């Protein structure tokens, strides 16, 4: 039986990307690899609308977060951690291991981080050197408006803003230079539509200058080791890179950079959410303004949510379950890849089949979803 993957990482990879990944290996210390690396850097600069370069190294998204923690926090650092779910908590836990003092600011899971919450935390802790934020909370399907949050921060004594963009970059706008992000962490297997294995870190000029003054507690994640070879005329990686994943990322970025990509993700999310709700499910994120363009979380109003997940898997559709306090209580469906009306119809039709006794006819919920898809 063919399987349709709807987990929020890894996400389906296109045939074009898979074929590029199958190319023969090249040496990672030669001109051919440097040219590949430079092409990827140019595409990432377009995606992030940034003049700076992006550090790319072998790791998961968690590795990218640990890289930020190791370079910018330690026993001498006071850190404000704003979390609205499992992955905000993870960023906090990683940072706490450096010995930093953590100020916890918790937002109810399923709700977005309002700019006033972050601004108040910074005002109340003027000695904090770092602020941790998550742009897209995969565990709940919440999208935080990082640009609005940073705009609301007080200018005086503004901390370094470190952003978890692991599940956002590539699927939704993220413009670190324009917005005032100091360090951004992401990874290959979600919005960048590439198999797992690459971690990416972008730094502002202020963050690079700060990194130069600090001693990193890690050899592997030391950003200054990366910088030595990143800004060479022929850039490379200080450690052996997974060359085939660079091939894949290079190909995947071509599709992401097409005009209208972010709009397609938003429309797919909106249509899917409308259809899911019309079938009688409860969306976890009630406020549409904070719903993720990459993943939608929902549960059955009256019934056995895990049984729906089991039924979906039995017909070849693989969603993800809940995490943390929502374990066994949520279904999460991703729409990071090139999801359009046929894929939305497949997802909603599968949910209808899994429900068995649906409250509405197929025509009713499909019409509602299609109406949202057609909105611009």
Buried (B, 14 or more C-beta within 10 A) or exposed (E): EEEBBBBBBBBBBBEEBEEBBEEEEBEBEEEEBBEBBBBBBEBBBEBBEBEBBBBBBBBBBBBBBBBBBBBBBBEEBBBBBBBBBBBBBBBBBBBBEBEBBBBBBBBEBBBBBBBEBBBBBBEEBEEBBBBBBBBBBBBBBBBBBBBBBBEBBEEEEBBBBBBBBBBBBBBBBBBBBEBBBBBBBBBBBBBBBBBBBBBBBBBBEBBBEBBEEBEBBBEBBBBEBBBEBBEEEEBBBBEEBBBBBBBBBBBBBEBBEEEEBBEBBBBBBBBBBBBBBBBBBBBBBEEEEBBBBBBBBBBBEEBEBBEBBEBBEEEEBEBBBBBEEBEEBBBBBBBBBBBBBEBBBBBBBBBBBBBEEBEBEBEBBBBBBBEBBEEE
